[in-house]
Amino acid sequence: MIDAKALDRSLALVQTLYRRTLDGNIDWRDSPYDNTFEMDSGDFTLRIEMIPDENYPNDPDFSLRIVDRETDRVIDSISNVTLRPLMDRLTPEGQSPYALLRQLYEMARRRVLRTDNVIDRVLESLNRQ
């Protein structure tokens, strides 16, 4: 079982990444792994990934892995499962840790795939037809 301080630090990391990504301060990039996006922080790579949950196929799990860049060793993994004891800790906006991980993944995916730019281009093309 993870101790309370470790859980608090894990949640703080997710909250910080969420805020910094929302503010446009994180440069997420594509990853060689499916459904995964990553960014570097010091000597570490942070990977956010979507993991199918066979028990809840419509609600996948999300995981944030801290990986040592030199050895490619996973140092820690923060997920819906590990944060479950803190699910009642909502942000001032009313978001649970699960919602933060989901939105962090979605923001990273949209930035890497330039989804908003693609939609603008498709709209522009449709409006010219």
C-alpha positions, -999 to +999 in steps of 0.1 A: +000+000+000+013+035-009+017+058+020-003+091+023+027+113+015+035+094-017-001+097-028-001+134-020+030+139-041+016+119-070-016+139-070+005+172-068+024+160-099-007+153-119-023+187-108+009+206-118+012+189-151-025+195-158-022+233-150+010+237-170-004+218-200-036+239-198-014+270-198+005+258-228+038+254-209+044+217-216+058+205-250+042+170-253+054+149-282+044+116-298+057+084-284+067+052-300+042+035-278+005+032-288-019+057-271+010+074-254+024+109-254+055+121-236+076+151-224+110+155-208+116+169-174+152+170-162+166+134-164+132+119-168+106+113-194+069+116-184+046+093-204+008+097-203-010+068-217-045+054-222-049+018-211-080-002-220-099-015-190-116-048-198-139-044-169-150-010-181-145-008-219-162+026-221-140+041-194-103+034-200-077+039-174-050+066-177-014+063-164+014+087-160+048+070-159+080+086-148+109+070-167+146+074-162+158+086-197+192+070-193+181+035-184+144+036-197+134+022-163+100+031-150+105+049-116+069+053-108+035+049-123+005+071-113-029+059-125-066+059-117-059+028-096-031+042-076-050+075-070-082+057-060-078+065-023-078+102-032-108+102-056-127+124-032-101+152-034-116+175-059-099+205-074-115+239-069-132+233-103-147+200-090-124+176-109-114+143-094-079+128-099-094+105-126-108+135-145-074+153-143-056+123-157-082+119-185-080+156-194-042+156-192-041+128-217-067+145-239-048+178-239-015+160-247-031+141-275-047+172-290-015+192-288+006+164-304-019+157-332-027+195-336-063+186-335-076+222-332-055+232-363-068+203-383-104+211-374-098+247-385-083+236-418-112+212-424-137+239-417-119+263-439-119+237-467-156+229-463-165+266-463-147+270-497-166+241-513 
